[in-house]
Amino acid sequence: MEQSGKIGKEKLSCRGITKSFSSSSGNFEVLHDLTFDVYENEFLVLFGPGQCGKTTLLYMLAGLEECTEGEVFHNGEPVTGPAPSRAVVYQTMALFPWMTVWDNVSFSQKVRKAEKKVIAERTQYFIDLVGLTGFEKSYPVQLSGGMKQRVGIARAYCSDPDVLLMDEPFGHLDAQTRYMMQESLGKIWENEKRTIVFVTNNIEEALYLADRIILLSDCPSQIKKEYRITLPRPRSLVSPEFLKLRKEITEQMNMSD
Amino acid sequence: MRHNYGKIRVVLYGAGTFLVLLSLWQIAAMTSNSEIGFPTPVAVIGRFFHMLSNKVGSYTIWGHTLWSLSRVVIGYLLACVLGVVLGLTMGWFPYVKALFKPVFDLLRPIAPLAWIPLAILWFGIGEKYKYFLIFIAAFVPFTLNSYAGAVRVDRQLIGAARMLGASHSQVFFRIVVPSAVPSIFSGAQVALSNAWMTMLAAEMVRSSEGIGWLIIAGQGINDMTQMIAGMLAIGIVGFLLANGMRLLERRCLVWNNQGK
């Protein structure tokens, strides 16, 4: 492919992955023969309509779901299960409700039995980074939706992953909070560059955040088209270039195959 | 202000019903011409306070209550430890479930009271048989609720913990156990009232102290006042235990309450 000018080497590689679920009414295919790479420090958005397969695809990258066919490689090694090197930010947040913000964020460091001093520094750093300073002792139930997802992002970052996998992390938030979180995430990522794979069905969100967008078709999902987004950051949601791309991708998405 | 006023009214209504019932009881007892003298509430309350400082049998009512409580506490704590361990491991480790769940399912519908004759045969009429019965009564709800708590752990939290690097044992101790705590607490409430009830039966069958004994001894000498005063003690202590447990639960489960 025409990837020559890209920032880094391949982090994740999907080779012909297919996923189908069997039910009483037969096999239901959600992903069909996907092959693509994710490059180092790239912000890749998997964008597509409806509810078909995007989350499943992300879970397969994480190792939380098995491929029916094909394989996922992470730094050349086949992915066989979940690992701290690929942290997931869930749409449902999936915070540990009995732990405070501090304990949620520091969890990965604690289970790895890191040094106390290291744990404290890292945890504080990422809590500060996502703007939750002062809420260290709060429980998730005491936080708003946007704040909860900040905890989710800090928790994923704090485990020092090689790749961050985000599953529609702002899907449950109201529009206003969503804009704020997109802006925050953009800034966080500028400060702490990581390889991010981000799933969404919101075109604005995709265009605001992505270096590259992979447009997926509806069920079973296949790669329809790829877009490299080179608009300067921070992006304006109303610049003519932005709106033009938005129109183009939306039309492409709605076109039947 | 208005809110407080409403609260006061609720309390007043409750107290009103209580007073009406007590008055009816008082009037009925005073006008009754039955041969067995039915005690008035005033007499019962009077006797209750009398027993606080005067011995019935070998102890004051404080002493009897402590005896009953100590039996409940021992059987209950034993049931708590074993029930929670068995329930959680059965809920999380398939081979523990395969080993113990069938036996447990077979034994659990047997009411604790059905064990009384066997328990006396095995342990004699001393303290041990009472501990055993109370243990059985509390063990079942503890085990069942711990099991349910472990089974119903949010799978996504398990996935999240694993992707954050938790080992299998860390997943069990840091995720499964704490997320089962609310369920264990509701088991603990049921276990407590079961234990408290079973203690009475055990004491009534065979003992020489305790609130159960107090009531049975009252029956032996046709002293209805003593029996009802004993029942009053059961009610008060049972009420305090249940509320104490609720308080403890609220303390331990701050994260489960809407930010309180």
Interface residues (C-beta under 8 A of the other chain):
Chain A: A62 G63 L64 G81 P82 A83 P84 R86 A87 V88 Y90 T92 A94 F96 P97 W98 M99 F107 S108 V111 R112 Y139 P140 V141 Q142 R155 S159
Chain B: D154 Q156 L157 G159 A160 A161 R162 M163 L164 G165 A166 S167 Q170 R174 I175 P178 S179 V181 V254 W255 N256 N257 Q258 G259
